[in-house]
Amino acid sequence: MTRIDDGLGGPSAAGAGTLPDEERSIWLDIPEGYSALPLRDLDETVPATRRILAELSEPEQRPLVELTVGTLGVLLQDLADRSAVYCGIGRHASAVDGGEVTSTLVVSVQDTEAAGDPRLLLGEMVERLAAEDWQGQADLLDVVGRPVLFCERVQELPAPQLPGGPELPDDATAPVFLLEALVPSDDGTLLAAIEFATPYLDNGPEFRTMMATLAAALSFDPPREDGGDQGSAAPGQEPTTRNAIRDALG
C-alpha cells in the first residue's frame, strides 16, 4: 500500500477548510496506466506536467500541449483547493474492443466535521441526491465490512475549445461518463472520494471493477507492521466484493 498525500507523493499544502497534512494521508495503490499530475508548487511542477502530457499524447497532438497546459494549471489548483490528494491521467486498452481509453482519476479527502455512524452519513447523502432529483444511479453497499456509496452517471460538461478546431458556441457541452466511490472512515469524521471520468461512454462501465477494488483497498491508516493492510480486502474477499458491486450496478 502506498501513502498518498498529493500528485507528487509529498505533503500537500493545506488551504482554507482543508485538513492538516498528516490527516490528509490515505493509503491506496493507484492502478497501472495512470500518470500522476502535481497538486502543489504548481509554478515549479507545471513544466513536469507538460512533459507528462507530451509523453502521453499522440505526435499530432503534442503541439496542443503548450497551448493547454496553462489552463490545466488552473484546474489542478482548483482540485488542490478542494482537498484533492491525487490526480492522474490514464491510458488503458479496452477489454471489449481493444481500443485505447483515456480517463482521469481523482482522489480527495474531506473532513465531515462530525463523528458518527458512517452508514448514516452515506444514507443522508443518498436522501439528498433523491431530493435533488439527481440523474444517475447511486448504490449504498457494504464493501469488506464498511459502507461505500457508488455513484454512476453520464453528465454533460462544457466542451473545450481546442486550438485549431472548429469554433464552438459558448454553451457547447460534451457527455462524460462518471464513476464515484465515497468511502468514510470508521468513525465518520473523514470521507474519501474516488472519482473516475472518461469521454468514452461505451467503455466507462468496464472500470466498475477497478473502482470496486480501489474502494475495498483504501485505508485511512498505515499498513500494519506485519505486512497486512488495514482496510484492505482479506484473501478471497476481493472477488466477492467485485461481484456484489457488479451485480448491483449492472
MARPA-847640 format. One record per residue (C-alpha): x, y, z. Coordinates in steps of 0.02 Angstrom, whole numbers, plus 50000, padded with zeros to 5 digits. Each point is the difference from the previous one (the first is absolute). Layout:
% MARPA-847640
XYZ
...
//
This chain:
% MARPA-847640
500005000050000
500625017349955
499745015850102
499155013349896
500135018450047
499925008349830
500474997449818
501865001050038
500004987750144
500475013550126
498985010050125
498695011849932
499865017950058
498405001250102
498925014449944
498475007750080
498794986650057
501194985749963
500784987550117
501765000850073
501254990449894
500174985350120
498114997750003
499785001049811
501024984349968
499174984149940
500754983649944
499544993649828
500884992049852
499585009549841
499674988249852
501294998249863
499745011249851
499785016250097
501285013950003
499885011750149
499845018749975
500625012350133
498845008650123
501255011250090
501375012649955
499205001449829
501155013949942
501424987650011
499094984049957
498955005149850
501544997949887
500084982050062
498164998249957
500345006649826
501274986149974
498774986850063
498655006149882
501215000449854
500494982050035
498184994450011
499445009449844
500044993749823
501315009049891
498675010249910
499285005750167
501625006250079
499935017649927
498395002450100
500864996150165
500875016750012
498365009049964
498984990750130
501224997650144
499615017150074
498164995650015
500504983450078
500975009250135
498415009450048
499014983750007
501324991450108
500015014750120
498114998850013
500144981450041
501305003550134
498885013250076
498604987150008
501044987750105
500604989049858
501504989350047
500254991449831
499645003949818
500534988749858
499764998049813
499844982249938
500104990749837
499354982249994
499564987149868
498154995849996
499604982350055
498535000149880
500635006949835
501885002250029
499935018649967
500895012950106
499015008150140
500605015950085
499345005250170
500345010150156
500064993650178
499855012250146
500074995650186
499525012650133
499844999650190
498835011350096
499555003050182
498154996750031
500105011150156
499014987050098
500334982850071
498684986549989
499384984549912
500735000449823
498474990749934
498885014150059
501155012649917
499894991349831
498144996750023
499715018750022
500995003249841
498884987849904
498455008950067
500695016849943
500334993149826
498224993549990
499295016750060
501025009249867
499324988549864
501794994649963
500154992249828
501044984250021
500164984050099
500514999850184
500294983850097
500444998950185
500914983550025
501054991350132
501784997449938
501154989750112
498905004050149
499835018849975
498745010549902
500465007449832
498905010949891
500234996849813
499325012949878
499934998549811
499355012049869
500295008249833
500175018850018
500085013949872
501545010650033
500625015649909
500854995049838
501785006549986
500445011649857
501534991749925
501285010749910
499804997649814
498344991250021
498275005649943
499255014950089
498804994250136
498575010050076
500265006250177
498724987650068
500704984849908
500074984150106
500684982449983
499434984350093
501174992150128
499794983350090
500285002150188
500274987150138
500225005050182
500314989950158
499775008850168
500924991250142
499785006350180
501204996850143
499404988250137
499555014550116
499175010249862
501155015050020
500864998249831
499314996749827
501084994449853
499315002249824
500704990249853
499425007749836
500224992349827
499545009149839
500164995749815
499245007049840
499924982049932
498214996750055
499884982149936
501594995050091
499645008350167
499104985050078
501584989649976
500785009750143
498714995250132
501114985650056
501495011750019
498975011950107
499374985550107
501784994350030
500585017550045
498555002650122
500374983250084
501865003650017
499985018350055
500615002350179
500045015150115
501354991350104
501784994849956
500334981649963
500314989150151
501784995550043
499634981849964
499725004449818
498115000050002
498995014749934
498685007350114
498415002449903
500544988349858
499024985249940
500494983750082
500554985449889
498504993349909
498915015250036
500475011049852
499134989749865
498434999250108
500065018950023
500205003149815
498584988049958
498835008450124
500335017049926
499874993749822
498314992050041
499365016150079
500605011749864
499604988749854
//
